Amino acid sequence: MNLVDKGAYVKASGFGRLDFDPVWAIKQILAINENACVFGSDLPSTRAQRPFLP
């Protein structure tokens, strides 16, 4: 969070690979700088434990 406070951007993607809920971390990032979180996509992800289902 120190880097976000200094102006760093965070790419938020790959949620299918996480074994935890990322909501807390995203909220912390947005509380520091609402423009710091950049959402991306790695679809179709071959690394995810489950395939993308629209």
PDB file of N, CA, C and O in Angstrom:
ATOM      1  N   MET A   1       0.810  -1.183   0.000  1.00  0.00           N
ATOM      2  CA  MET A   1       0.000   0.000   0.000  1.00  0.00           C
ATOM      3  C   MET A   1       0.866   1.265   0.000  1.00  0.00           C
ATOM      4  O   MET A   1       0.416   2.335  -0.411  1.00  0.00           O
ATOM      5  N   ASN A   2       2.096   1.132   0.460  1.00  0.00           N
ATOM      6  CA  ASN A   2       2.997   2.286   0.433  1.00  0.00           C
ATOM      7  C   ASN A   2       3.249   2.754  -0.990  1.00  0.00           C
ATOM      8  O   ASN A   2       3.318   3.956  -1.244  1.00  0.00           O
ATOM      9  N   LEU A   3       3.387   1.816  -1.924  1.00  0.00           N
ATOM     10  CA  LEU A   3       3.613   2.190  -3.319  1.00  0.00           C
ATOM     11  C   LEU A   3       2.385   2.862  -3.923  1.00  0.00           C
ATOM     12  O   LEU A   3       2.514   3.808  -4.700  1.00  0.00           O
ATOM     13  N   VAL A   4       1.207   2.383  -3.575  1.00  0.00           N
ATOM     14  CA  VAL A   4      -0.026   3.019  -4.053  1.00  0.00           C
ATOM     15  C   VAL A   4      -0.091   4.444  -3.531  1.00  0.00           C
ATOM     16  O   VAL A   4      -0.482   5.359  -4.256  1.00  0.00           O
ATOM     17  N   ASP A   5       0.287   4.629  -2.287  1.00  0.00           N
ATOM     18  CA  ASP A   5       0.285   5.958  -1.685  1.00  0.00           C
ATOM     19  C   ASP A   5       1.259   6.902  -2.392  1.00  0.00           C
ATOM     20  O   ASP A   5       1.075   8.119  -2.373  1.00  0.00           O
ATOM     21  N   LYS A   6       2.288   6.339  -3.011  1.00  0.00           N
ATOM     22  CA  LYS A   6       3.284   7.151  -3.725  1.00  0.00           C
ATOM     23  C   LYS A   6       2.966   7.291  -5.212  1.00  0.00           C
ATOM     24  O   LYS A   6       3.752   7.876  -5.957  1.00  0.00           O
ATOM     25  N   GLY A   7       1.803   6.752  -5.661  1.00  0.00           N
ATOM     26  CA  GLY A   7       1.380   6.938  -7.043  1.00  0.00           C
ATOM     27  C   GLY A   7       1.425   5.718  -7.937  1.00  0.00           C
ATOM     28  O   GLY A   7       1.158   5.827  -9.134  1.00  0.00           O
ATOM     29  N   ALA A   8       1.755   4.556  -7.388  1.00  0.00           N
ATOM     30  CA  ALA A   8       1.812   3.341  -8.205  1.00  0.00           C
ATOM     31  C   ALA A   8       0.410   2.881  -8.587  1.00  0.00           C
ATOM     32  O   ALA A   8      -0.553   3.106  -7.854  1.00  0.00           O
ATOM     33  N   TYR A   9       0.311   2.237  -9.743  1.00  0.00           N
ATOM     34  CA  TYR A   9      -0.939   1.643 -10.201  1.00  0.00           C
ATOM     35  C   TYR A   9      -0.890   0.141  -9.959  1.00  0.00           C
ATOM     36  O   TYR A   9       0.184  -0.461  -9.957  1.00  0.00           O
ATOM     37  N   VAL A  10      -2.058  -0.460  -9.755  1.00  0.00           N
ATOM     38  CA  VAL A  10      -2.165  -1.889  -9.498  1.00  0.00           C
ATOM     39  C   VAL A  10      -3.099  -2.487 -10.535  1.00  0.00           C
ATOM     40  O   VAL A  10      -4.250  -2.067 -10.658  1.00  0.00           O
ATOM     41  N   LYS A  11      -2.599  -3.476 -11.290  1.00  0.00           N
ATOM     42  CA  LYS A  11      -3.449  -4.171 -12.256  1.00  0.00           C
ATOM     43  C   LYS A  11      -4.175  -5.289 -11.534  1.00  0.00           C
ATOM     44  O   LYS A  11      -3.546  -6.168 -10.944  1.00  0.00           O
ATOM     45  N   ALA A  12      -5.479  -5.257 -11.579  1.00  0.00           N
ATOM     46  CA  ALA A  12      -6.297  -6.273 -10.920  1.00  0.00           C
ATOM     47  C   ALA A  12      -6.824  -7.236 -11.975  1.00  0.00           C
ATOM     48  O   ALA A  12      -7.752  -6.913 -12.716  1.00  0.00           O
ATOM     49  N   SER A  13      -6.231  -8.410 -12.037  1.00  0.00           N
ATOM     50  CA  SER A  13      -6.681  -9.450 -12.966  1.00  0.00           C
ATOM     51  C   SER A  13      -6.294 -10.803 -12.401  1.00  0.00           C
ATOM     52  O   SER A  13      -5.590 -10.882 -11.394  1.00  0.00           O
ATOM     53  N   GLY A  14      -6.745 -11.856 -13.036  1.00  0.00           N
ATOM     54  CA  GLY A  14      -6.405 -13.203 -12.591  1.00  0.00           C
ATOM     55  C   GLY A  14      -7.159 -13.654 -11.361  1.00  0.00           C
ATOM     56  O   GLY A  14      -6.649 -14.471 -10.594  1.00  0.00           O
ATOM     57  N   PHE A  15      -8.366 -13.142 -11.152  1.00  0.00           N
ATOM     58  CA  PHE A  15      -9.121 -13.486  -9.949  1.00  0.00           C
ATOM     59  C   PHE A  15      -9.442 -14.976  -9.856  1.00  0.00           C
ATOM     60  O   PHE A  15      -9.628 -15.497  -8.756  1.00  0.00           O
ATOM     61  N   GLY A  16      -9.508 -15.665 -10.986  1.00  0.00           N
ATOM     62  CA  GLY A  16      -9.791 -17.099 -10.976  1.00  0.00           C
ATOM     63  C   GLY A  16      -8.668 -17.929 -10.391  1.00  0.00           C
ATOM     64  O   GLY A  16      -8.871 -19.095 -10.054  1.00  0.00           O
ATOM     65  N   ARG A  17      -7.488 -17.347 -10.265  1.00  0.00           N
ATOM     66  CA  ARG A  17      -6.338 -18.076  -9.728  1.00  0.00           C
ATOM     67  C   ARG A  17      -6.160 -17.872  -8.226  1.00  0.00           C
ATOM     68  O   ARG A  17      -5.302 -18.511  -7.616  1.00  0.00           O
ATOM     69  N   LEU A  18      -6.947 -17.004  -7.631  1.00  0.00           N
ATOM     70  CA  LEU A  18      -6.781 -16.698  -6.206  1.00  0.00           C
ATOM     71  C   LEU A  18      -7.453 -17.739  -5.326  1.00  0.00           C
ATOM     72  O   LEU A  18      -8.473 -18.317  -5.700  1.00  0.00           O
ATOM     73  N   ASP A  19      -6.884 -17.970  -4.176  1.00  0.00           N
ATOM     74  CA  ASP A  19      -7.510 -18.856  -3.198  1.00  0.00           C
ATOM     75  C   ASP A  19      -8.039 -18.050  -2.007  1.00  0.00           C
ATOM     76  O   ASP A  19      -8.239 -18.586  -0.916  1.00  0.00           O
ATOM     77  N   PHE A  20      -8.261 -16.750  -2.240  1.00  0.00           N
ATOM     78  CA  PHE A  20      -8.810 -15.871  -1.208  1.00  0.00           C
ATOM     79  C   PHE A  20      -9.670 -14.807  -1.893  1.00  0.00           C
ATOM     80  O   PHE A  20      -9.595 -14.625  -3.108  1.00  0.00           O
ATOM     81  N   ASP A  21     -10.472 -14.121  -1.114  1.00  0.00           N
ATOM     82  CA  ASP A  21     -11.339 -13.067  -1.635  1.00  0.00           C
ATOM     83  C   ASP A  21     -10.550 -11.762  -1.706  1.00  0.00           C
ATOM     84  O   ASP A  21     -10.090 -11.277  -0.671  1.00  0.00           O
ATOM     85  N   PRO A  22     -10.378 -11.177  -2.893  1.00  0.00           N
ATOM     86  CA  PRO A  22      -9.555  -9.978  -3.039  1.00  0.00           C
ATOM     87  C   PRO A  22     -10.252  -8.666  -2.669  1.00  0.00           C
ATOM     88  O   PRO A  22      -9.644  -7.600  -2.772  1.00  0.00           O
ATOM     89  N   VAL A  23     -11.500  -8.725  -2.246  1.00  0.00           N
ATOM     90  CA  VAL A  23     -12.276  -7.502  -2.000  1.00  0.00           C
ATOM     91  C   VAL A  23     -11.598  -6.594  -0.980  1.00  0.00           C
ATOM     92  O   VAL A  23     -11.540  -5.381  -1.180  1.00  0.00           O
ATOM     93  N   TRP A  24     -11.088  -7.156   0.103  1.00  0.00           N
ATOM     94  CA  TRP A  24     -10.460  -6.332   1.143  1.00  0.00           C
ATOM     95  C   TRP A  24      -9.291  -5.537   0.572  1.00  0.00           C
ATOM     96  O   TRP A  24      -9.182  -4.336   0.816  1.00  0.00           O
ATOM     97  N   ALA A  25      -8.418  -6.196  -0.186  1.00  0.00           N
ATOM     98  CA  ALA A  25      -7.246  -5.514  -0.744  1.00  0.00           C
ATOM     99  C   ALA A  25      -7.657  -4.440  -1.742  1.00  0.00           C
ATOM    100  O   ALA A  25      -7.084  -3.350  -1.749  1.00  0.00           O
ATOM    101  N   ILE A  26      -8.636  -4.732  -2.577  1.00  0.00           N
ATOM    102  CA  ILE A  26      -9.091  -3.747  -3.563  1.00  0.00           C
ATOM    103  C   ILE A  26      -9.675  -2.530  -2.859  1.00  0.00           C
ATOM    104  O   ILE A  26      -9.435  -1.397  -3.278  1.00  0.00           O
ATOM    105  N   LYS A  27     -10.438  -2.751  -1.798  1.00  0.00           N
ATOM    106  CA  LYS A  27     -10.999  -1.626  -1.037  1.00  0.00           C
ATOM    107  C   LYS A  27      -9.898  -0.773  -0.419  1.00  0.00           C
ATOM    108  O   LYS A  27     -10.008   0.453  -0.388  1.00  0.00           O
ATOM    109  N   GLN A  28      -8.840  -1.409   0.073  1.00  0.00           N
ATOM    110  CA  GLN A  28      -7.724  -0.662   0.657  1.00  0.00           C
ATOM    111  C   GLN A  28      -7.028   0.194  -0.400  1.00  0.00           C
ATOM    112  O   GLN A  28      -6.690   1.351  -0.150  1.00  0.00           O
ATOM    113  N   ILE A  29      -6.819  -0.382  -1.576  1.00  0.00           N
ATOM    114  CA  ILE A  29      -6.196   0.365  -2.678  1.00  0.00           C
ATOM    115  C   ILE A  29      -7.049   1.563  -3.050  1.00  0.00           C
ATOM    116  O   ILE A  29      -6.534   2.672  -3.193  1.00  0.00           O
ATOM    117  N   LEU A  30      -8.349   1.351  -3.210  1.00  0.00           N
ATOM    118  CA  LEU A  30      -9.251   2.433  -3.604  1.00  0.00           C
ATOM    119  C   LEU A  30      -9.367   3.510  -2.532  1.00  0.00           C
ATOM    120  O   LEU A  30      -9.571   4.681  -2.852  1.00  0.00           O
ATOM    121  N   ALA A  31      -9.237   3.127  -1.261  1.00  0.00           N
ATOM    122  CA  ALA A  31      -9.296   4.112  -0.180  1.00  0.00           C
ATOM    123  C   ALA A  31      -8.097   5.053  -0.231  1.00  0.00           C
ATOM    124  O   ALA A  31      -8.203   6.224   0.134  1.00  0.00           O
ATOM    125  N   ILE A  32      -6.958   4.536  -0.686  1.00  0.00           N
ATOM    126  CA  ILE A  32      -5.752   5.359  -0.784  1.00  0.00           C
ATOM    127  C   ILE A  32      -5.790   6.228  -2.035  1.00  0.00           C
ATOM    128  O   ILE A  32      -5.524   7.428  -1.981  1.00  0.00           O
ATOM    129  N   ASN A  33      -6.126   5.601  -3.168  1.00  0.00           N
ATOM    130  CA  ASN A  33      -6.178   6.329  -4.444  1.00  0.00           C
ATOM    131  C   ASN A  33      -7.196   5.640  -5.332  1.00  0.00           C
ATOM    132  O   ASN A  33      -6.941   4.547  -5.838  1.00  0.00           O
ATOM    133  N   GLU A  34      -8.340   6.266  -5.524  1.00  0.00           N
ATOM    134  CA  GLU A  34      -9.419   5.634  -6.290  1.00  0.00           C
ATOM    135  C   GLU A  34      -9.074   5.431  -7.762  1.00  0.00           C
ATOM    136  O   GLU A  34      -9.795   4.721  -8.463  1.00  0.00           O
ATOM    137  N   ASN A  35      -8.004   6.029  -8.240  1.00  0.00           N
ATOM    138  CA  ASN A  35      -7.587   5.850  -9.630  1.00  0.00           C
ATOM    139  C   ASN A  35      -6.450   4.840  -9.785  1.00  0.00           C
ATOM    140  O   ASN A  35      -5.987   4.607 -10.902  1.00  0.00           O
ATOM    141  N   ALA A  36      -5.999   4.245  -8.697  1.00  0.00           N
ATOM    142  CA  ALA A  36      -4.822   3.376  -8.738  1.00  0.00           C
ATOM    143  C   ALA A  36      -5.123   1.962  -9.217  1.00  0.00           C
ATOM    144  O   ALA A  36      -4.217   1.268  -9.679  1.00  0.00           O
ATOM    145  N   CYS A  37      -6.361   1.523  -9.119  1.00  0.00           N
ATOM    146  CA  CYS A  37      -6.704   0.153  -9.475  1.00  0.00           C
ATOM    147  C   CYS A  37      -7.121   0.094 -10.941  1.00  0.00           C
ATOM    148  O   CYS A  37      -8.120   0.691 -11.342  1.00  0.00           O
ATOM    149  N   VAL A  38      -6.338  -0.637 -11.730  1.00  0.00           N
ATOM    150  CA  VAL A  38      -6.607  -0.788 -13.157  1.00  0.00           C
ATOM    151  C   VAL A  38      -7.036  -2.227 -13.376  1.00  0.00           C
ATOM    152  O   VAL A  38      -6.270  -3.155 -13.116  1.00  0.00           O
ATOM    153  N   PHE A  39      -8.251  -2.413 -13.852  1.00  0.00           N
ATOM    154  CA  PHE A  39      -8.766  -3.765 -14.051  1.00  0.00           C
ATOM    155  C   PHE A  39      -8.418  -4.250 -15.441  1.00  0.00           C
ATOM    156  O   PHE A  39      -8.524  -3.509 -16.419  1.00  0.00           O
ATOM    157  N   GLY A  40      -8.002  -5.499 -15.517  1.00  0.00           N
ATOM    158  CA  GLY A  40      -7.638  -6.094 -16.789  1.00  0.00           C
ATOM    159  C   GLY A  40      -8.236  -7.476 -16.905  1.00  0.00           C
ATOM    160  O   GLY A  40      -8.921  -7.958 -16.003  1.00  0.00           O
ATOM    161  N   SER A  41      -7.971  -8.086 -18.005  1.00  0.00           N
ATOM    162  CA  SER A  41      -8.496  -9.422 -18.242  1.00  0.00           C
ATOM    163  C   SER A  41      -7.400 -10.298 -18.815  1.00  0.00           C
ATOM    164  O   SER A  41      -6.599  -9.860 -19.641  1.00  0.00           O
ATOM    165  N   ASP A  42      -7.379 -11.521 -18.370  1.00  0.00           N
ATOM    166  CA  ASP A  42      -6.471 -12.484 -18.970  1.00  0.00           C
ATOM    167  C   ASP A  42      -7.279 -13.618 -19.597  1.00  0.00           C
ATOM    168  O   ASP A  42      -6.827 -14.761 -19.664  1.00  0.00           O
ATOM    169  N   LEU A  43      -8.492 -13.272 -20.056  1.00  0.00           N
ATOM    170  CA  LEU A  43      -9.353 -14.267 -20.687  1.00  0.00           C
ATOM    171  C   LEU A  43      -8.877 -14.553 -22.095  1.00  0.00           C
ATOM    172  O   LEU A  43      -8.411 -13.626 -22.757  1.00  0.00           O
ATOM    173  N   PRO A  44      -8.961 -15.756 -22.588  1.00  0.00           N
ATOM    174  CA  PRO A  44      -9.262 -16.947 -21.789  1.00  0.00           C
ATOM    175  C   PRO A  44      -8.030 -17.382 -21.017  1.00  0.00           C
ATOM    176  O   PRO A  44      -6.936 -17.476 -21.573  1.00  0.00           O
ATOM    177  N   SER A  45      -8.210 -17.636 -19.781  1.00  0.00           N
ATOM    178  CA  SER A  45      -7.077 -17.989 -18.936  1.00  0.00           C
ATOM    179  C   SER A  45      -6.855 -19.495 -18.929  1.00  0.00           C
ATOM    180  O   SER A  45      -7.755 -20.263 -18.586  1.00  0.00           O
ATOM    181  N   THR A  46      -5.686 -19.900 -19.299  1.00  0.00           N
ATOM    182  CA  THR A  46      -5.343 -21.320 -19.244  1.00  0.00           C
ATOM    183  C   THR A  46      -4.785 -21.689 -17.883  1.00  0.00           C
ATOM    184  O   THR A  46      -4.605 -22.870 -17.587  1.00  0.00           O
ATOM    185  N   ARG A  47      -4.510 -20.690 -17.048  1.00  0.00           N
ATOM    186  CA  ARG A  47      -3.944 -20.949 -15.724  1.00  0.00           C
ATOM    187  C   ARG A  47      -4.998 -21.058 -14.641  1.00  0.00           C
ATOM    188  O   ARG A  47      -4.706 -21.546 -13.549  1.00  0.00           O
ATOM    189  N   ALA A  48      -6.217 -20.615 -14.915  1.00  0.00           N
ATOM    190  CA  ALA A  48      -7.274 -20.637 -13.906  1.00  0.00           C
ATOM    191  C   ALA A  48      -7.669 -22.072 -13.581  1.00  0.00           C
ATOM    192  O   ALA A  48      -7.576 -22.957 -14.431  1.00  0.00           O
ATOM    193  N   GLN A  49      -8.106 -22.295 -12.362  1.00  0.00           N
ATOM    194  CA  GLN A  49      -8.523 -23.638 -11.954  1.00  0.00           C
ATOM    195  C   GLN A  49      -9.817 -24.051 -12.633  1.00  0.00           C
ATOM    196  O   GLN A  49     -10.083 -25.243 -12.789  1.00  0.00           O
ATOM    197  N   ARG A  50     -10.619 -23.084 -13.035  1.00  0.00           N
ATOM    198  CA  ARG A  50     -11.849 -23.392 -13.766  1.00  0.00           C
ATOM    199  C   ARG A  50     -11.891 -22.516 -15.008  1.00  0.00           C
ATOM    200  O   ARG A  50     -11.361 -21.405 -14.991  1.00  0.00           O
ATOM    201  N   PRO A  51     -12.506 -22.988 -16.082  1.00  0.00           N
ATOM    202  CA  PRO A  51     -12.574 -22.183 -17.302  1.00  0.00           C
ATOM    203  C   PRO A  51     -13.534 -21.013 -17.139  1.00  0.00           C
ATOM    204  O   PRO A  51     -14.402 -21.020 -16.265  1.00  0.00           O
ATOM    205  N   PHE A  52     -13.365 -20.016 -17.987  1.00  0.00           N
ATOM    206  CA  PHE A  52     -14.276 -18.874 -17.991  1.00  0.00           C
ATOM    207  C   PHE A  52     -15.635 -19.327 -18.481  1.00  0.00           C
ATOM    208  O   PHE A  52     -15.741 -19.959 -19.531  1.00  0.00           O
ATOM    209  N   LEU A  53     -16.666 -19.010 -17.732  1.00  0.00           N
ATOM    210  CA  LEU A  53     -18.035 -19.338 -18.120  1.00  0.00           C
ATOM    211  C   LEU A  53     -18.830 -18.046 -18.196  1.00  0.00           C
ATOM    212  O   LEU A  53     -19.101 -17.425 -17.168  1.00  0.00           O
ATOM    213  N   PRO A  54     -19.212 -17.628 -19.418  1.00  0.00           N
ATOM    214  CA  PRO A  54     -19.956 -16.357 -19.548  1.00  0.00           C
ATOM    215  C   PRO A  54     -21.330 -16.423 -18.925  1.00  0.00           C
ATOM    216  O   PRO A  54     -22.069 -15.439 -18.955  1.00  0.00           O
TER     217      PRO A  54
END
